[in-house]
Amino acid sequence: MKAAVIESVGKAVVAEVPDPTPGPREVVVEVAACGLCGTDLHILQGEFAPRLPVVPGHEFAGEVVGVGTEVTELSVGDRVAVDPSLYCHECRYCRMGHNNLCERWAAIGVTTAGGAAQYAVAPVANCVKLPEHVRTQDAALIEPLSCAVRGYDILQSRLGAHVLIYGSGTMGLMMLELAKRTGAASVDVVDVNPARLETAVQLGVSSAAANADELDRPQGWDVVIDATGNAAAIQDGLGRVAKAGTFLQFGVADYATRVTIDPYRIYNQEITITGSMAVLHSYERAAELFANGVLDPEVFISDRIPLEQYPQALEQFASGVGRKIVVVP
């Protein structure tokens, strides 16, 4: 079968690889679409994946075409979206319910072969059946949505909060949509990319700007979310949190990214700084939200690119052109 392969740091190709074979409690999925994510860029840079080469792609959905000998929950022909998370269920963090912090954390498309291919293997427990009205090609959006749902679990945001989001790429826009549905009094977005800001306006922000100085909230925001991983944005955002407010580090930064904090201000104004790591007990809820129309795939998916052009798709994604880019085998 054809698959995208990150062979070494900075090098992605499309190549022929062996067809996957399911284990007893696994299924083979014929991939309908696989989304690109910032994590894929980190893997390309030599981060996250424990070893290369690897077939990337942790945001995918498709049709079951093969089942393991002990699979009874799914049948050939079922359409599914796949939670890529793989946990040991044995370590201290798994036993505490923090599986996303698993000491042996792994993920389809990060540590094992993923969905940027014609076929992918997944544990049956990680597969969520899609309702009839959900298009399989759109369901790759469920995984990033599940990360956003996890972010809002962390925030435990109160009704009437004023929210500021840095970044109006896919994840920033998803956080925008969830903020609107969790009772925010206002949602403002900052981004230096005018095209992406236009999408945020289309989705109904309170205000959008290239710089938070252009927004009228001198007292700060109750909730500030970084969805960029960019040091300058993070640094600016930390200074925009109102008294008793919360800063959520949601965007994935490079390992070397550093910012400074003001410990006295954090103490004196009771500011909370927290993070959100991937998916935790949120995938099924995201699938239900998606089925109920929380996102418009035609707005969120800007490009559907053939798998054969995966390296070019990665380049486009890295350049910041478009919103969610999916590859289609």
SERO-4910 file (N, C-alpha, C, O; in steps of 0.05 Angstrom, whole numbers):
BEGIN
 pado doro    nc1    nc2    nc3   cac1   cac2   cac3    cc1    cc2    cc3    oc1    oc2    oc3
  Met    A     17    -24      0      0      0      0     18     25      0     41     24      7
  Lys    A      6     48     -8     20     73     -7     16     86     21     -5     84     33
  Ala    A     38     99     30     37    113     55     57    135     55     77    134     42
  Ala    A     50    156     70     70    177     75     89    166     97     81    153    115
  Val    A    115    172     94    135    163    113    153    186    119    165    198    102
  Ile    A    155    192    145    176    211    154    201    194    158    203    180    179
  Glu    A    219    195    139    243    177    139    264    185    159    276    169    173
  Ser    A    269    211    160    289    222    177    282    251    182    263    262    171
  Val    A    297    264    200    292    292    206    291    309    181    311    310    167
  Gly    A    269    322    176    266    340    153    259    327    127    257    340    107
  Lys    A    255    300    127    250    286    102    225    270    103    223    251    119
  Ala    A    205    277     87    180    262     85    177    253     56    182    268     37
  Val    A    169    228     52    165    217     25    139    201     25    127    195     46
  Val    A    130    194      1    108    175     -2    120    149    -14    134    150    -35
  Ala    A    115    127     -2    128    102    -10    109     78     -7     87     80      5
  Glu    A    117     56    -18    102     31    -15    112     18     11    136     14     15
  Val    A     92     10     28     99     -4     53     81    -28     54     61    -30     40
  Pro    A     88    -48     71     71    -72     74     43    -66     83     39    -47     99
  Asp    A     23    -81     73     -4    -78     82     -5    -86    112      9   -104    120
  Pro    A    -22    -72    128    -23    -78    156    -40   -103    161    -58   -110    146
  Thr    A    -33   -117    183    -48   -140    191    -59   -136    220    -43   -128    237
  Pro    A    -84   -140    224    -95   -134    251    -88   -156    271    -87   -180    265
  Gly    A    -83   -148    296    -81   -167    318   -109   -176    326   -129   -167    315
  Pro    A   -111   -193    346   -137   -205    354   -158   -184    361   -181   -187    355
  Arg    A   -149   -161    374   -169   -141    382   -164   -115    366   -168    -93    377
  Glu    A   -156   -118    342   -152    -95    324   -168    -97    299   -178   -118    292
  Val    A   -171    -74    286   -184    -73    260   -166    -59    240   -149    -43    248
  Val    A   -170    -64    214   -157    -50    193   -177    -30    182   -199    -37    175
  Val    A   -169     -5    180   -186     17    170   -175     26    143   -152     33    140
  Glu    A   -193     27    123   -186     39     98   -190     69    101   -213     78    105
  Val    A   -169     84    101   -170    113    109   -185    129     87   -178    127     64
  Ala    A   -204    145     96   -218    163     79   -205    191     78   -205    204     57
  Ala    A   -195    199    101   -181    225    103   -164    226    128   -171    213    148
  Cys    A   -142    240    126   -124    242    149   -115    271    151   -104    283    133
  Gly    A   -120    283    175   -113    311    178    -84    315    185    -71    298    198
  Leu    A    -73    339    177    -46    347    185    -48    364    210    -67    378    214
  Cys    A    -27    362    227    -28    374    253      0    385    259     20    376    248
  Gly    A      2    404    278     28    414    286     46    391    297     70    393    295
  Thr    A     33    371    308     49    348    318     65    335    295     88    327    299
  Asp    A     53    334    271     67    323    248     92    339    242    113    328    234
  Leu    A     91    365    245    114    382    240    136    377    261    160    376    255
  His    A    127    373    286    146    366    307    160    340    302    184    337    306
  Ile    A    145    320    292    157    294    284    177    298    262    199    287    263
  Leu    A    170    315    243    189    321    221    214    334    231    235    331    219
  Gln    A    212    349    253    235    363    264    251    345    283    271    353    294
  Gly    A    242    320    286    256    301    303    247    300    332    260    288    349
  Glu    A    224    313    337    212    313    364    189    294    365    177    287    344
  Phe    A    181    286    389    158    269    395    161    240    387    161    223    405
  Ala    A    165    234    362    167    206    354    192    194    366    214    205    363
  Pro    A    190    171    379    215    160    392    235    149    372    259    148    378
  Arg    A    225    142    348    244    133    327    232    138    300    208    139    296
  Leu    A    250    142    281    243    145    253    256    123    237    277    113    245
  Pro    A    244    114    215    220    125    202    194    118    216    192     99    231
  Val    A    173    134    210    147    128    220    126    138    199    130    158    186
  Val    A    104    123    197     81    133    181     65    151    199     54    142    219
  Pro    A     63    177    193     49    196    210     19    194    206      9    177    192
  Gly    A      5    212    220    -24    214    216    -40    203    240    -45    180    241
  His    A    -47    221    258    -62    213    282    -91    224    281   -106    220    300
  Glu    A    -98    238    260   -125    248    257   -137    235    232   -134    244    210
  Phe    A   -152    213    236   -162    199    213   -188    185    218   -195    179    241
  Ala    A   -202    179    196   -227    164    197   -228    148    171   -215    154    151
  Gly    A   -244    127    171   -247    110    148   -266     87    152   -282     87    170
  Glu    A   -264     68    135   -282     45    135   -267     20    143   -245     15    134
  Val    A   -279      4    161   -267    -21    170   -267    -41    147   -288    -47    135
  Val    A   -243    -51    140   -241    -71    119   -229    -97    128   -227   -117    113
  Gly    A   -222    -99    154   -211   -123    165   -214   -123    195   -211   -102    207
  Val    A   -220   -146    207   -223   -147    236   -207   -170    247   -203   -191    234
  Gly    A   -197   -166    272   -182   -187    285   -200   -210    294   -224   -207    294
  Thr    A   -188   -232    303   -203   -256    309   -221   -253    334   -240   -268    337
  Glu    A   -215   -233    351   -230   -230    376   -247   -205    375   -258   -196    396
  Val    A   -251   -193    352   -267   -168    349   -296   -176    344   -303   -190    325
  Thr    A   -314   -166    362   -342   -170    359   -358   -144    357   -381   -144    349
  Glu    A   -345   -122    365   -359    -96    366   -362    -83    339   -381    -67    336
  Leu    A   -345    -89    320   -346    -76    294   -346    -98    272   -337   -121    277
  Ser    A   -356    -90    249   -357   -108    226   -345    -94    202   -344    -70    200
  Val    A   -337   -110    182   -328    -99    157   -350    -81    145   -373    -90    144
  Gly    A   -343    -57    137   -363    -39    126   -371    -17    145   -382      3    136
  Asp    A   -365    -20    171   -371      1    190   -353     25    185   -329     21    179
  Arg    A   -363     48    188   -347     73    185   -340     83    213   -357     85    230
  Val    A   -315     90    217   -305     97    243   -286    121    242   -273    126    222
  Ala    A   -285    135    265   -264    154    270   -247    141    292   -257    126    308
  Val    A   -221    147    292   -202    133    309   -188    151    329   -176    171    321
  Asp    A   -191    145    354   -176    158    375   -148    146    375   -144    122    379
  Pro    A   -127    163    370   -100    152    367    -86    145    393    -65    133    392
  Ser    A    -98    152    416    -85    149    441    -80    120    449    -98    104    447
  Leu    A    -56    114    458    -49     87    467    -36     89    495    -16    102    498
  Tyr    A    -49     76    514    -40     78    542    -33     50    553    -42     30    543
  Cys    A    -16     50    574     -9     24    586    -29     14    606    -31    -10    611
  His    A    -45     33    618    -65     27    638    -53     14    663    -68      3    679
  Glu    A    -27     16    667    -14      4    690      2     24    707      5     19    731
  Cys    A     12     45    695     29     63    709     13     80    729    -11     79    729
  Arg    A     28     95    745     15    111    766     -5    131    754    -27    134    765
  Tyr    A      2    143    732    -16    164    720    -41    151    708    -63    162    711
  Cys    A    -38    128    695    -61    115    684    -80    106    707   -104    109    704
  Arg    A    -69     96    728    -85     87    751    -98    110    765   -118    106    779
  Met    A    -88    134    762   -100    158    774   -121    170    755   -134    190    763
  Gly    A   -124    159    731   -143    171    712   -131    191    694   -145    203    677
  His    A   -105    196    696    -91    215    678    -76    199    656    -52    201    653
  Asn    A    -92    184    641    -79    167    620    -63    183    600    -43    173    589
  Asn    A    -71    208    594    -57    224    575    -29    231    584    -12    240    568
  Leu    A    -23    226    609      4    231    620     18    204    625     38    203    640
  Cys    A      9    183    613     19    156    616     50    156    613     61    168    595
  Glu    A     63    141    631     92    139    630    102    124    605    125    127    597
  Arg    A     84    109    593     90     95    568     73    105    545     66     90    527
  Trp    A     67    131    546     48    143    527     57    136    499     80    138    491
  Ala    A     37    129    482     42    124    454     18    133    439     -3    138    450
  Ala    A     20    135    412     -2    143    396      1    133    368     23    133    357
  Ile    A    -21    125    356    -22    118    328    -14    143    312    -25    165    316
  Gly    A      5    140    294     14    162    278     36    179    290     46    198    278
  Val    A     44    171    314     67    185    328     88    164    335    111    167    328
  Thr    A     80    144    350     99    123    358     95     97    342    113     80    341
  Thr    A     71     94    330     66     71    312     54     82    286     46    105    284
  Ala    A     53     64    266     43     73    239     15     84    241     -2     73    254
  Gly    A     11    107    227    -14    121    229    -30    122    203    -27    105    186
  Gly    A    -47    142    202    -68    143    181    -61    158    156    -78    161    139
  Ala    A    -36    168    153    -28    180    128    -20    158    109      2    157     99
  Ala    A    -40    141    103    -35    117     87    -62    107     76    -83    118     83
  Gln    A    -60     88     58    -85     77     48   -100     60     69   -124     60     70
  Tyr    A    -84     47     87    -96     31    108    -81     36    134    -57     42    134
  Ala    A    -95     32    156    -83     35    182    -96     15    202   -119      8    199
  Val    A    -80      7    221    -90    -11    242    -96      4    267    -81     23    274
  Ala    A   -118     -3    281   -125     10    306   -138    -10    325   -152    -28    316
  Pro    A   -134     -7    351   -148    -24    370   -178    -19    367   -187      4    362
  Val    A   -194    -40    369   -223    -36    367   -234    -17    388   -253     -2    383
  Ala    A   -221    -16    411   -230      2    433   -226     31    425   -239     48    438
  Asn    A   -209     37    406   -204     64    398   -222     74    376   -219     97    367
  Cys    A   -239     57    366   -256     64    343   -284     72    351   -297     59    367
  Val    A   -293     95    341   -320    105    346   -336    104    320   -328    116    300
  Lys    A   -358     89    321   -375     87    297   -387    114    290   -396    129    308
  Leu    A   -389    120    264   -400    145    255   -430    142    248   -437    121    236
  Pro    A   -447    161    256   -475    160    247   -477    164    217   -459    175    205
  Glu    A   -499    156    207   -503    157    178   -499    184    166   -488    187    144
  His    A   -507    206    180   -506    232    167   -479    245    168   -475    266    156
  Val    A   -459    233    181   -432    244    182   -415    233    160   -413    209    157
  Arg    A   -404    250    144   -387    241    122   -360    232    133   -347    245    149
  Thr    A   -352    209    124   -327    197    133   -303    216    128   -285    219    144
  Gln    A   -304    229    104   -282    247     97   -279    271    115   -258    284    116
  Asp    A   -301    278    130   -300    300    148   -292    293    176   -283    309    192
  Ala    A   -295    267    183   -292    258    210   -263    258    221   -259    253    244
  Ala    A   -244    265    204   -217    269    214   -216    293    233   -196    296    248
  Leu    A   -236    310    232   -237    333    250   -243    325    279   -240    341    297
  Ile    A   -253    301    283   -261    293    310   -237    292    329   -240    301    352
  Glu    A   -214    283    320   -191    281    338   -182    308    348   -179    312    372
  Pro    A   -177    328    331   -170    354    342   -192    366    359   -186    380    378
  Leu    A   -217    361    352   -239    371    369   -238    358    396   -243    372    416
  Ser    A   -230    333    398   -228    320    424   -206    333    441   -208    333    466
  Cys    A   -185    343    428   -164    357    443   -175    384    454   -169    392    476
  Ala    A   -192    397    438   -204    422    447   -223    417    470   -224    433    489
  Val    A   -238    396    468   -256    388    490   -240    384    516   -248    392    537
  Arg    A   -218    370    513   -201    366    537   -191    393    548   -190    396    572
  Gly    A   -185    412    530   -176    438    539   -198    452    556   -192    464    576
  Tyr    A   -223    449    548   -244    461    563   -251    446    588   -261    458    607
  Asp    A   -245    420    589   -246    406    614   -227    418    635   -233    421    658
  Ile    A   -203    424    625   -182    436    643   -191    463    653   -188    470    676
  Leu    A   -203    479    635   -210    506    642   -233    508    662   -233    526    679
  Gln    A   -252    490    661   -275    491    678   -286    520    679   -291    531    700
  Ser    A   -289    531    655   -295    559    652   -323    566    663   -342    551    660
  Arg    A   -324    589    676   -350    598    688   -366    612    666   -356    622    647
  Leu    A   -392    612    670   -410    627    653   -403    656    654   -396    667    675
  Gly    A   -405    669    631   -400    698    630   -371    706    629   -364    730    633
  Ala    A   -353    688    624   -324    694    623   -318    709    597   -330    705    576
  His    A   -298    727    599   -287    740    575   -262    725    567   -243    721    583
  Val    A   -262    716    542   -241    697    532   -225    710    510   -236    723    492
  Leu    A   -199    707    511   -181    716    490   -165    692    480   -153    677    495
  Ile    A   -166    688    453   -152    665    441   -130    676    422   -135    692    405
  Tyr    A   -106    665    426    -84    672    408    -83    650    386    -79    626    393
  Gly    A    -87    657    361    -85    638    339   -113    631    329   -130    622    344
  Ser    A   -117    634    303   -142    626    291   -138    606    269   -151    606    248
  Gly    A   -119    588    274   -117    563    258   -139    544    267   -157    552    281
  Thr    A   -136    519    259   -157    500    265   -163    499    295   -186    500    303
  Met    A   -142    497    312   -147    493    340   -158    518    353   -175    517    370
  Gly    A   -148    541    345   -159    566    356   -188    569    349   -204    578    365
  Leu    A   -195    562    324   -223    564    316   -241    544    331   -264    550    337
  Met    A   -230    520    336   -246    501    352   -250    511    380   -271    508    392
  Met    A   -229    523    392   -232    534    419   -253    557    418   -268    561    438
  Leu    A   -253    572    397   -273    593    393   -301    582    394   -319    592    408
  Glu    A   -306    561    378   -332    549    377   -341    538    404   -364    540    411
  Leu    A   -322    526    418   -329    515    445   -334    537    465   -351    535    482
  Ala    A   -318    559    463   -323    582    481   -351    593    477   -364    600    497
  Lys    A   -359    595    452   -386    605    447   -408    588    459   -429    597    468
  Arg    A   -402    562    461   -422    543    471   -419    537    501   -435    522    512
  Thr    A   -400    548    514   -397    544    542   -402    570    558   -393    574    580
  Gly    A   -417    588    545   -428    611    560   -409    635    562   -412    650    581
  Ala    A   -390    638    544   -372    661    546   -387    687    540   -405    687    523
  Ala    A   -381    707    555   -393    734    551   -382    746    526   -396    761    511
  Ser    A   -356    742    520   -343    752    496   -320    733    489   -308    721    507
  Val    A   -314    732    463   -292    716    454   -277    733    433   -287    739    412
  Asp    A   -252    740    440   -235    756    422   -213    738    412   -203    720    426
  Val    A   -204    744    388   -182    728    375   -160    746    365   -166    767    353
  Val    A   -135    738    369   -112    752    359    -97    733    340    -92    710    347
  Asp    A    -90    744    317    -74    728    297    -61    748    278    -73    768    271
  Val    A    -37    742    270    -23    759    251    -29    751    222    -20    765    203
  Asn    A    -44    729    218    -52    720    192    -80    731    185   -100    721    196
  Pro    A    -81    750    167   -107    763    161   -128    743    150   -152    746    157
  Ala    A   -120    724    134   -139    705    122   -151    688    144   -175    683    144
  Arg    A   -136    680    164   -146    664    186   -164    681    203   -185    671    213
  Leu    A   -157    706    207   -175    724    223   -202    727    210   -222    729    223
  Glu    A   -202    728    183   -227    730    169   -245    706    175   -270    709    178
  Thr    A   -234    682    178   -250    659    185   -261    662    213   -284    655    218
  Ala    A   -245    672    231   -254    676    258   -278    695    259   -297    691    273
  Val    A   -276    716    243   -298    735    241   -323    722    230   -345    726    239
  Gln    A   -319    705    209   -341    690    197   -355    673    217   -379    669    216
  Leu    A   -340    662    236   -351    644    256   -364    659    280   -377    647    297
  Gly    A   -359    685    281   -374    701    301   -358    708    326   -368    704    348
  Val    A   -334    719    323   -320    729    346   -331    756    355   -345    769    340
  Ser    A   -325    763    380   -333    790    389   -315    811    376   -325    832    367
  Ser    A   -289    805    376   -269    823    363   -246    806    352   -240    785    363
  Ala    A   -233    816    331   -210    803    320   -189    824    313   -196    845    303
  Ala    A   -164    818    319   -143    837    314   -116    823    311   -113    800    318
  Ala    A    -97    838    300    -70    828    297    -54    831    322    -33    819    325
  Asn    A    -64    848    341    -50    853    366    -71    858    387    -90    873    382
  Ala    A    -66    847    411    -86    850    432    -89    880    441   -109    887    454
  Asp    A    -69    896    435    -71    925    442    -94    938    427   -104    959    436
  Glu    A   -102    926    405   -124    937    389   -152    931    401   -172    941    392
  Leu    A   -152    913    421   -177    904    433   -183    920    458   -164    928    473
  Asp    A   -208    926    463   -215    943    485   -221    928    510   -244    924    518
  Arg    A   -201    919    524   -204    906    550   -179    910    566   -164    891    571
  Pro    A   -175    935    576   -151    941    591   -148    926    617   -125    922    626
  Gln    A   -170    917    628   -168    901    653   -161    872    649   -156    857    668
  Gly    A   -159    864    623   -151    837    617   -175    818    613   -198    826    614
  Trp    A   -168    793    608   -189    772    602   -189    751    624   -168    744    636
  Asp    A   -213    740    630   -215    719    650   -201    694    641   -190    680    658
  Val    A   -202    689    616   -189    665    604   -173    673    580   -183    685    562
  Val    A   -147    666    580   -130    671    557   -120    643    548   -109    628    564
  Ile    A   -123    638    522   -116    612    511    -95    616    489   -100    631    470
  Asp    A    -72    603    492    -53    604    470    -57    579    453    -55    556    463
  Ala    A    -63    583    427    -67    561    409    -46    562    387    -51    552    364
  Thr    A    -23    574    393     -2    578    372     23    563    379     36    553    360
  Gly    A     31    561    404     57    550    411     80    569    405    103    562    408
  Asn    A     73    594    398     93    614    391    101    630    416     84    639    431
  Ala    A    127    633    420    137    645    444    127    674    448    119    681    470
  Ala    A    127    689    426    118    717    428     88    719    436     81    735    452
  Ala    A     72    701    424     44    701    431     39    692    460     23    704    474
  Ile    A     54    672    468     51    662    496     59    684    515     45    689    535
  Gln    A     82    697    510     91    718    528     71    741    530     65    751    552
  Asp    A     60    749    508     40    770    508     15    761    523      4    776    539
  Gly    A      6    737    517    -18    727    530    -16    726    560    -36    731    574
  Leu    A      7    718    570     10    717    599      5    744    613     -4    745    635
  Gly    A     11    765    598      7    791    609    -21    802    606    -27    824    615
  Arg    A    -38    787    593    -66    796    587    -86    783    606   -110    789    604
  Val    A    -77    766    624    -96    752    642   -105    771    664    -89    784    677
  Ala    A   -132    773    667   -143    789    688   -138    777    716   -131    754    718
  Lys    A   -143    793    737   -141    782    764   -159    758    767   -182    758    757
  Ala    A   -149    738    781   -164    713    785   -169    698    759   -186    680    759
  Gly    A   -155    705    738   -160    692    712   -142    668    708   -126    661    725
  Thr    A   -145    656    684   -131    631    677   -118    634    650   -130    643    631
  Phe    A    -93    625    648    -79    623    623    -77    593    616    -66    577    632
  Leu    A    -86    585    593    -84    557    584    -64    555    561    -67    567    540
  Gln    A    -43    539    566    -24    533    544    -35    509    529    -33    486    538
  Phe    A    -47    515    506    -60    495    490    -44    488    465    -43    465    457
  Gly    A    -31    509    453    -14    504    430     11    489    437     21    492    459
  Val    A     21    473    418     45    457    423     70    473    415     74    479    391
  Ala    A     86    479    434    110    495    429    134    476    424    133    452    432
  Asp    A    154    486    411    179    471    408    191    466    436    186    482    454
  Tyr    A    207    445    438    220    439    464    236    463    474    238    467    499
  Ala    A    248    478    456    266    499    465    252    526    471    265    544    480
  Thr    A    226    527    467    212    552    472    212    560    501    208    543    518
  Arg    A    218    585    507    219    595    534    205    622    536    207    639    518
  Val    A    191    626    559    179    652    565    185    658    594    194    640    609
  Thr    A    180    683    602    184    690    630    157    696    644    138    704    630
  Ile    A    156    691    669    132    697    685    139    716    707    162    720    714
  Asp    A    118    729    718    121    747    740    110    734    765     86    736    770
  Pro    A    126    720    781    115    705    804     99    722    823     79    712    833
  Tyr    A    108    747    828     93    763    847     64    768    837     45    767    852
  Arg    A     62    774    811     35    779    799     18    754    801     -6    756    807
  Ile    A     30    731    795     14    706    797      4    702    825    -19    694    829
  Tyr    A     21    708    845     13    705    873     -8    726    880    -29    720    891
  Asn    A     -2    751    874    -18    774    884    -45    775    870    -64    784    883
  Gln    A    -46    767    845    -72    768    830    -85    741    827   -105    738    813
  Glu    A    -75    721    840    -86    694    840    -91    684    811   -113    676    804
  Ile    A    -70    685    795    -72    677    767    -64    647    765    -45    638    778
  Thr    A    -79    633    749    -74    605    745    -61    601    717    -71    612    697
  Ile    A    -40    586    716    -27    579    691    -28    548    689    -19    534    706
  Thr    A    -40    538    667    -44    510    665    -40    501    636    -37    518    618
  Gly    A    -40    475    631    -36    464    604    -56    443    599    -70    433    617
  Ser    A    -58    435    574    -76    414    565    -62    396    546    -52    405    525
  Met    A    -60    370    552    -44    351    537    -62    332    522    -73    313    534
  Ala    A    -66    336    496    -79    316    479   -107    309    487   -123    327    494
  Val    A   -113    284    488   -140    273    491   -142    259    518   -124    244    525
  Leu    A   -164    263    533   -169    248    557   -199    247    562   -212    267    568
  His    A   -211    223    559   -239    219    563   -256    239    548   -277    248    557
  Ser    A   -247    247    524   -260    268    509   -267    261    481   -281    276    467
  Tyr    A   -257    238    471   -260    231    443   -290    225    436   -300    236    416
  Glu    A   -303    209    452   -330    203    447   -348    227    448   -366    231    432
  Arg    A   -343    245    468   -358    270    470   -354    287    445   -373    300    435
  Ala    A   -329    288    436   -323    304    412   -338    293    388   -348    307    371
  Ala    A   -339    266    386   -353    253    364   -383    261    365   -395    265    344
  Glu    A   -395    261    389   -423    269    391   -427    298    384   -446    305    370
  Leu    A   -409    315    394   -412    344    387   -409    348    357   -424    363    345
  Phe    A   -391    333    345   -387    336    316   -412    327    301   -421    340    282
  Ala    A   -423    304    310   -447    294    297   -471    313    300   -489    314    283
  Asn    A   -470    329    321   -491    348    326   -486    376    314   -501    395    318
  Gly    A   -464    378    298   -460    402    282   -444    424    296   -447    447    288
  Val    A   -428    418    316   -413    439    329   -393    453    311   -386    476    315
  Leu    A   -384    438    290   -365    449    271   -377    446    243   -391    427    237
  Asp    A   -371    465    226   -378    463    197   -353    454    182   -335    470    178
  Pro    A   -353    429    173   -329    419    159   -321    436    135   -297    438    128
  Glu    A   -340    448    121   -334    464     98   -319    490    105   -304    501     89
  Val    A   -322    499    130   -307    522    139   -279    513    149   -259    526    144
  Phe    A   -279    491    165   -254    483    178   -235    470    159   -211    474    162
  Ile    A   -244    454    140   -226    440    122   -222    458     97   -240    462     81
  Ser    A   -198    469     94   -193    487     72   -181    473     48   -185    482     25
  Asp    A   -167    450     52   -154    436     30   -157    406     34   -153    395     56
  Arg    A   -163    392     12   -163    363     11   -143    355    -10   -149    358    -34
  Ile    A   -121    345     -2    -98    341    -19    -92    311    -22    -93    296     -2
  Pro    A    -86    301    -46    -81    272    -50    -57    264    -33    -38    279    -29
  Leu    A    -58    239    -23    -37    228     -6    -10    230    -20     11    234     -8
  Glu    A    -10    226    -47     15    227    -62     30    254    -59     54    255    -63
  Gln    A     15    275    -51     27    301    -47     32    308    -18     32    331    -10
  Tyr    A     35    287     -1     38    292     28     61    311     34     58    329     50
  Pro    A     85    308     23    107    327     29     99    356     23    106    374     38
  Gln    A     86    360      0     78    387     -7     56    397     12     55    421     19
  Ala    A     38    379     21     18    387     40     30    396     66     22    415     79
  Leu    A     51    382     75     66    389     99     78    417     96     77    433    115
  Glu    A     90    422     73    102    448     68     81    470     69     86    492     81
  Gln    A     58    465     57     36    485     57     27    490     86     23    513     94
  Phe    A     24    469    101     15    472    129     35    488    145     28    505    160
  Ala    A     61    482    141     82    496    156     83    526    149     90    542    165
  Ser    A     74    533    124     75    561    116     51    577    127     51    601    124
  Gly    A     32    563    138      8    577    150    -13    583    129    -31    599    135
  Val    A    -12    571    106    -32    576     86    -56    556     89    -52    531     89
  Gly    A    -80    566     93   -103    549     96   -109    545    125    -97    556    143
  Arg    A   -130    528    130   -137    521    157   -131    491    161   -107    484    161
  Lys    A   -150    474    165   -144    445    167   -139    434    139   -156    437    121
  Ile    A   -116    421    136   -109    408    111   -112    378    116   -100    367    136
  Val    A   -126    364     99   -128    335    101   -117    323     76   -120    334     54
  Val    A   -105    299     79    -95    284     56   -115    262     51   -126    250     70
  Val    A   -120    256     26   -140    236     18   -126    214      2   -117    219    -20
  Pro    A   -125    190     13   -112    168     -1   -126    161    -28   -118    143    -42
***
